[in-house]
Amino acid sequence: MVASKILVVVLAGGLFGSGCVSWYSGSARRIDPFPTPEFASYQGQPRKIGIDLTLQQVGAYTSIEARQNTKDLLNGLTQDIFEKTGYFRLSLDNRNAQYILRLHVRDDVSASIPMAILSGLTFTMIPTWATDEFTIMAELQDSSGNPLAEKRIKEELHTLFQFFMIFGTPFSHPMDELESLWRDVSRDLAVWCYQQIELNT
């Protein structure tokens, strides 16, 4: 995620006086309450599902460790949401899964490094910003790897860095907003997978 990298540049000039706030928007359905009534009323055997997530980050340098940490975060949140449905049971071995959800996540980063430097030189009185544009391509497969359905979701995470935003940082920190964004995505995917499975059975 680019927000942490831009923050390093800003803080270098702003002597750790900067704050940041983030917000997100996109095409994922905001499903509340969750689990939905369909999940709550399900009485059958849980469906074994394997989740295979890949992450591609474009437009900003991130270390291998940082990319892996972000991937682990997204993967863990997805697994947690699916487990909470009661309809799905996570399969750690795709060979034993009834269904496989393959997720390709692309994070396109846009930010102005010159603006970040200028912001830092002015002790972040001049704001700077960054955007992570996530494109999620989901494919649901059966146990043999045959595709059942595909879905595309677009989400954007915006982060504003500015001195006075330090008061808002505890309430909308970039990592907190990323987690909220991905919970919405995972809830949408869980409901979508349920609908596709029930449609094909």
VEXZATI-265088 format. One line per 5 residues: number of its first residue (from 1); their letters; for each residue x, z, y of N, C-alpha, C. Coordinates in steps of 0.1 Angstrom, whole numbers, plus 5000, padded with zeros to 4 digits. Example, Ala and Ser with C-alpha at 12.3 -4.5 7.8 and 13.67 -1.06 7.14 Angstrom:
2
1 = as = 5132/5078/4943/5123/5078/4955/5132/5078/4967 ~ 5128/5071/4978/5137/5071/4989/5129/5079/5000
! end
This chain:
201
1 = mvask = 5008/5000/4988/5000/5000/5000/5009/5000/5012 ~ 5006/4991/5022/5014/4990/5033/5014/5001/5043 ~ 5003/5009/5043/5001/5019/5053/5013/5029/5054 ~ 5018/5033/5042/5029/5043/5041/5042/5037/5047 ~ 5044/5023/5045/5056/5017/5050/5056/5016/5065
6 = ilvvv = 5044/5012/5071/5043/5011/5085/5044/5025/5092 ~ 5039/5035/5085/5040/5048/5090/5054/5053/5092 ~ 5063/5049/5082/5077/5052/5083/5083/5046/5095 ~ 5080/5034/5098/5085/5027/5110/5080/5034/5123 ~ 5067/5037/5123/5061/5043/5135/5067/5057/5137
11 = laggl = 5069/5065/5127/5074/5078/5128/5088/5079/5132 ~ 5096/5068/5128/5110/5068/5132/5111/5067/5147 ~ 5102/5060/5154/5103/5060/5169/5094/5071/5175 ~ 5084/5075/5168/5075/5085/5174/5078/5099/5171 ~ 5089/5102/5165/5094/5115/5163/5083/5124/5156
16 = fgsgc = 5077/5118/5146/5067/5125/5138/5055/5129/5146 ~ 5052/5122/5156/5041/5126/5164/5029/5117/5162 ~ 5030/5108/5152/5019/5099/5150/5008/5104/5141 ~ 4996/5099/5143/4986/5101/5133/4980/5088/5129 ~ 4972/5088/5119/4966/5076/5114/4952/5079/5108
21 = vswys = 4943/5069/5109/4930/5070/5103/4927/5057/5096 ~ 4920/5057/5085/4917/5046/5078/4902/5045/5075 ~ 4897/5033/5073/4883/5030/5069/4883/5017/5061 ~ 4873/5015/5053/4872/5004/5045/4858/4997/5045 ~ 4858/4985/5040/4845/4977/5039/4847/4966/5029
26 = gsarr = 4836/4961/5024/4838/4950/5014/4825/4947/5007 ~ 4827/4940/4996/4815/4935/4988/4811/4943/4977 ~ 4819/4954/4973/4815/4962/4962/4802/4970/4966 ~ 4793/4971/4956/4780/4978/4958/4783/4993/4959 ~ 4777/4999/4969/4778/5014/4971/4767/5020/4963
31 = idpfp = 4771/5025/4951/4761/5030/4941/4761/5045/4942 ~ 4749/5050/4946/4747/5064/4947/4732/5067/4945 ~ 4729/5076/4936/4738/5085/4929/4745/5078/4917 ~ 4755/5085/4912/4762/5080/4900/4766/5092/4892 ~ 4764/5091/4879/4758/5080/4871/4744/5076/4875
36 = tpefa = 4740/5064/4873/4727/5059/4876/4717/5064/4865 ~ 4704/5063/4868/4694/5067/4858/4695/5060/4845 ~ 4700/5047/4845/4701/5040/4833/4712/5046/4824 ~ 4723/5051/4830/4733/5058/4822/4728/5071/4818 ~ 4721/5078/4826/4717/5092/4823/4707/5092/4812
41 = syqgq = 4699/5082/4810/4689/5081/4800/4694/5075/4787 ~ 4706/5070/4787/4711/5063/4775/4713/5073/4763 ~ 4708/5070/4752/4708/5079/4740/4716/5073/4728 ~ 4721/5061/4730/4728/5055/4718/4743/5059/4718 ~ 4750/5053/4708/4764/5056/4707/4772/5050/4719
46 = prkig = 4782/5057/4724/4790/5051/4735/4797/5038/4731 ~ 4798/5029/4740/4805/5017/4738/4820/5019/4741 ~ 4828/5015/4731/4842/5017/4733/4848/5005/4741 ~ 4854/5009/4752/4859/4998/4761/4874/5001/4764 ~ 4881/4990/4765/4895/4991/4769/4896/4985/4783
51 = idltl = 4905/4991/4791/4906/4987/4805/4921/4982/4807 ~ 4923/4970/4811/4936/4964/4813/4937/4960/4828 ~ 4945/4968/4836/4946/4966/4850/4960/4961/4854 ~ 4961/4950/4862/4973/4946/4867/4972/4946/4882 ~ 4983/4949/4889/4984/4950/4904/4994/4940/4909
56 = qqvga = 4991/4932/4919/5000/4924/4926/4999/4927/4941 ~ 5010/4930/4947/5011/4933/4961/5018/4922/4968 ~ 5012/4916/4979/5018/4905/4986/5019/4908/5001 ~ 5030/4905/5007/5031/4906/5021/5039/4918/5027 ~ 5043/4927/5018/5051/4938/5023/5060/4943/5011
61 = ytsie = 5071/4948/5015/5080/4953/5005/5075/4967/5000 ~ 5074/4969/4988/5072/4982/4982/5081/4983/4970 ~ 5085/4995/4967/5094/4998/4956/5086/4997/4943 ~ 5093/4995/4932/5087/4994/4919/5080/5007/4916 ~ 5086/5018/4920/5080/5031/4918/5066/5033/4925
66 = arqnt = 5066/5028/4938/5054/5029/4946/5043/5020/4940 ~ 5047/5008/4936/5037/4999/4930/5031/5006/4917 ~ 5040/5012/4909/5035/5018/4897/5026/5030/4900 ~ 5030/5038/4910/5021/5049/4914/5007/5044/4918 ~ 5007/5034/4926/4994/5028/4930/4986/5023/4918
71 = kdlln = 4993/5016/4909/4986/5011/4898/4980/5022/4889 ~ 4988/5033/4887/4984/5044/4879/4972/5051/4886 ~ 4972/5052/4899/4961/5058/4906/4948/5050/4904 ~ 4949/5037/4906/4937/5028/4904/4932/5029/4889 ~ 4941/5028/4880/4938/5028/4866/4931/5041/4862
76 = gltqd = 4937/5052/4867/4931/5065/4864/4917/5067/4869 ~ 4915/5063/4882/4902/5064/4888/4892/5055/4880 ~ 4896/5043/4876/4887/5035/4868/4883/5041/4855 ~ 4892/5046/4848/4890/5053/4835/4880/5065/4837 ~ 4883/5073/4848/4875/5084/4850/4860/5081/4853
81 = ifekt = 4858/5070/4861/4844/5066/4864/4837/5061/4852 ~ 4844/5053/4844/4837/5048/4832/4834/5059/4822 ~ 4843/5069/4821/4840/5080/4812/4828/5088/4816 ~ 4826/5089/4829/4815/5097/4835/4801/5091/4832 ~ 4801/5078/4828/4788/5072/4826/4781/5077/4814
86 = gyfrl = 4789/5082/4804/4783/5086/4791/4780/5074/4782 ~ 4779/5062/4788/4776/5050/4781/4789/5044/4775 ~ 4800/5046/4782/4813/5041/4778/4822/5052/4772 ~ 4830/5048/4762/4841/5057/4758/4854/5049/4758 ~ 4863/5055/4765/4876/5048/4767/4883/5046/4754
91 = sldnr = 4888/5034/4752/4897/5031/4740/4911/5028/4746 ~ 4920/5036/4741/4934/5035/4746/4941/5023/4739 ~ 4935/5018/4728/4941/5007/4720/4930/4996/4721 ~ 4933/4985/4728/4923/4974/4729/4919/4968/4715 ~ 4928/4970/4705/4924/4965/4692/4912/4972/4686
96 = naqyi = 4910/4984/4690/4899/4992/4685/4887/4992/4695 ~ 4887/4984/4705/4877/4984/4715/4866/4974/4712 ~ 4854/4977/4715/4843/4968/4714/4843/4958/4725 ~ 4847/4962/4737/4848/4954/4749/4861/4957/4756 ~ 4866/4947/4763/4878/4948/4771/4875/4944/4785
101 = lrlhv = 4878/4952/4795/4876/4949/4809/4890/4946/4815 ~ 4893/4933/4818/4906/4929/4824/4904/4928/4839 ~ 4912/4936/4846/4912/4936/4861/4925/4931/4867 ~ 4924/4921/4875/4936/4917/4882/4933/4920/4897 ~ 4942/4929/4902/4940/4934/4916/4951/4928/4925
106 = rddvs = 4948/4921/4935/4957/4915/4944/4956/4922/4958 ~ 4967/4928/4963/4967/4935/4976/4975/4926/4986 ~ 4968/4919/4995/4974/4911/5005/4975/4920/5018 ~ 4987/4922/5022/4990/4931/5033/4993/4923/5046 ~ 4986/4927/5057/4989/4921/5070/4992/4933/5080
111 = asipm = 5003/4931/5087/5007/4941/5097/5017/4935/5106 ~ 5018/4940/5118/5027/4935/5128/5039/4945/5129 ~ 5050/4941/5124/5062/4950/5125/5067/4951/5139 ~ 5067/4940/5148/5070/4942/5162/5061/4952/5169 ~ 5048/4952/5166/5039/4962/5172/5042/4976/5167
116 = ailsg = 5046/4977/5154/5049/4990/5149/5061/4996/5156 ~ 5071/4987/5158/5083/4992/5165/5080/4996/5180 ~ 5072/4987/5186/5068/4990/5200/5060/5003/5201 ~ 5052/5005/5191/5044/5017/5190/5053/5029/5189 ~ 5063/5028/5180/5072/5039/5178/5080/5042/5191
121 = ltftm = 5084/5032/5198/5092/5034/5210/5084/5041/5221 ~ 5071/5039/5220/5063/5046/5230/5057/5059/5225 ~ 5063/5064/5215/5058/5077/5208/5044/5075/5204 ~ 5041/5063/5199/5028/5059/5193/5016/5060/5203 ~ 5019/5060/5216/5009/5059/5226/5002/5045/5225
126 = iptwa = 5010/5035/5223/5005/5022/5220/5002/5021/5205 ~ 4990/5018/5201/4986/5018/5187/4992/5006/5179 ~ 4992/5008/5166/4995/4997/5158/4986/4998/5145 ~ 4986/4988/5137/4976/4988/5126/4981/4980/5114 ~ 4974/4982/5103/4978/4975/5091/4965/4973/5083
131 = tdeft = 4964/4962/5075/4953/4959/5067/4957/4956/5053 ~ 4951/4963/5043/4952/4959/5029/4940/4952/5025 ~ 4941/4939/5021/4930/4931/5016/4930/4930/5001 ~ 4921/4937/4995/4921/4937/4980/4911/4926/4975 ~ 4916/4918/4965/4908/4909/4958/4909/4913/4943
136 = imael = 4897/4917/4938/4896/4922/4924/4889/4911/4916 ~ 4896/4906/4906/4890/4896/4896/4888/4904/4883 ~ 4875/4905/4879/4872/4912/4867/4867/4903/4856 ~ 4871/4904/4844/4866/4897/4833/4863/4906/4822 ~ 4850/4906/4817/4846/4913/4806/4847/4905/4793
141 = qdssg = 4854/4910/4783/4856/4903/4771/4850/4911/4759 ~ 4846/4904/4748/4842/4910/4736/4855/4915/4728 ~ 4853/4920/4716/4864/4925/4709/4874/4915/4704 ~ 4869/4902/4704/4878/4891/4700/4885/4884/4712 ~ 4882/4889/4724/4889/4884/4735/4881/4872/4742
146 = nplae = 4869/4870/4737/4860/4859/4743/4854/4864/4756 ~ 4855/4856/4766/4849/4861/4779/4834/4861/4779 ~ 4828/4872/4784/4814/4874/4785/4809/4872/4799 ~ 4817/4876/4809/4813/4874/4823/4825/4877/4832 ~ 4824/4872/4844/4834/4874/4854/4828/4878/4867
151 = krike = 4836/4886/4875/4831/4891/4887/4842/4892/4897 ~ 4839/4889/4910/4850/4890/4920/4845/4899/4931 ~ 4854/4908/4935/4851/4918/4946/4862/4917/4956 ~ 4857/4918/4969/4867/4918/4980/4865/4931/4988 ~ 4876/4938/4991/4876/4950/4999/4887/4950/5009
156 = elhtl = 4885/4956/5020/4896/4957/5030/4897/4971/5035 ~ 4910/4976/5035/4913/4989/5039/4921/4988/5052 ~ 4915/4993/5063/4922/4992/5076/4928/5005/5080 ~ 4940/5005/5086/4946/5017/5090/4951/5016/5104 ~ 4947/5025/5113/4952/5025/5127/4961/5037/5129
161 = fqffm = 4973/5034/5135/4983/5044/5138/4983/5046/5153 ~ 4982/5058/5158/4982/5061/5172/4984/5076/5174 ~ 4990/5080/5185/4993/5094/5187/4981/5103/5185 ~ 4970/5100/5192/4959/5109/5192/4951/5109/5178 ~ 4955/5099/5170/4948/5099/5157/4953/5110/5148
166 = ifgtp = 4963/5118/5152/4968/5129/5144/4956/5139/5141 ~ 4947/5139/5150/4935/5149/5148/4926/5143/5138 ~ 4926/5130/5135/4917/5125/5126/4923/5123/5112 ~ 4936/5124/5111/4943/5121/5099/4938/5129/5087 ~ 4936/5143/5089/4931/5150/5077/4918/5146/5072
171 = fshpm = 4910/5139/5080/4896/5135/5076/4895/5121/5070 ~ 4905/5113/5073/4904/5099/5068/4918/5094/5066 ~ 4926/5101/5058/4939/5097/5054/4939/5084/5046 ~ 4949/5075/5047/4949/5063/5040/4947/5064/5025 ~ 4954/5074/5019/4953/5075/5004/4939/5081/5000
176 = deles = 4933/5089/5008/4920/5094/5006/4910/5083/5006 ~ 4911/5074/5016/4902/5063/5018/4904/5053/5007 ~ 4917/5051/5002/4919/5042/4991/4912/5047/4979 ~ 4913/5060/4976/4906/5065/4965/4891/5063/4966 ~ 4885/5065/4978/4871/5063/4979/4867/5049/4977
181 = lwrdv = 4875/5040/4983/4873/5025/4981/4873/5022/4966 ~ 4883/5027/4958/4884/5023/4944/4873/5030/4936 ~ 4868/5042/4940/4857/5048/4933/4844/5039/4934 ~ 4842/5033/4947/4831/5024/4949/4832/5012/4940 ~ 4845/5006/4940/4847/4994/4931/4845/4997/4917
186 = srdla = 4849/5009/4912/4848/5012/4898/4834/5015/4894 ~ 4826/5021/4903/4812/5023/4900/4804/5010/4899 ~ 4807/5001/4908/4801/4988/4908/4805/4981/4895 ~ 4817/4982/4891/4822/4975/4878/4815/4981/4866 ~ 4814/4995/4866/4807/5001/4855/4793/4997/4853
191 = vwcyq = 4786/4996/4864/4772/4992/4863/4771/4977/4859 ~ 4780/4969/4865/4780/4955/4861/4783/4953/4846 ~ 4793/4960/4841/4796/4959/4827/4784/4963/4818 ~ 4778/4974/4822/4766/4978/4815/4755/4967/4815 ~ 4753/4961/4826/4743/4951/4827/4746/4939/4818
196 = qieln = 4759/4935/4818/4764/4924/4810/4763/4926/4795 ~ 4766/4938/4791/4766/4942/4777/4751/4942/4772 ~ 4743/4949/4780/4729/4949/4776/4722/4936/4776 ~ 4727/4927/4785/4721/4913/4785/4726/4905/4773 ~ 4737/4908/4767/4743/4901/4756/4740/4907/4742
201 = t = 4732/4918/4742/4729/4925/4729/4714/4925/4727
! end
